[in-house]
Amino acid sequence: MGAPRKADWREERRKQAWKLKQQGWQQQTIAKALGVSEGAVSQWMKRGQQAGEAALRARPPRGAQARLTSEQLAQLPSVLAKGAESYGFRGNVWTARRVAKAIEYTFGVRYSRDHVSYLLRKLGLSRQKPEEQATQRDEEAIQAWRDERWPVLKKS
């Protein structure tokens, strides 16, 4: 099963403190026994007295509310399947910026390029990076430079 999650062992430590307090231990002694501050034990006891042992359970951190619903997120692969050109882009390559524009157009939700990359990874998709090369690129001249000029420059 592996190591326990951080929230799990902290929750167990709070519950242990609660049990020790119920057995008549002083808060100062509980703090020393569990290796925590007296203030932490005091806060735990206050929460326990107000709402019972249930108040000592781990509470997962709340994140920001998702702007796309789970249904909209499930529709994203079909939106992308239409191709980038159907959204007015030149070339059929999906970059993170293009996906962000398609999401905004389709669902009215704006995301940063970085968050779009996160969403795509979450869906098991990946953004595509177009290869940008100059249209006047001359492969033969480049190879000749590598074979003839570069060795001369490298020696000096």
Helices and strands as residue ranges (DSSP letters): H 6-22, H 27-34, H 38-51, G 53-56, H 70-81, G 84-87, H 96-107, H 113-122, H 139-144, I 145-149, H 150-155
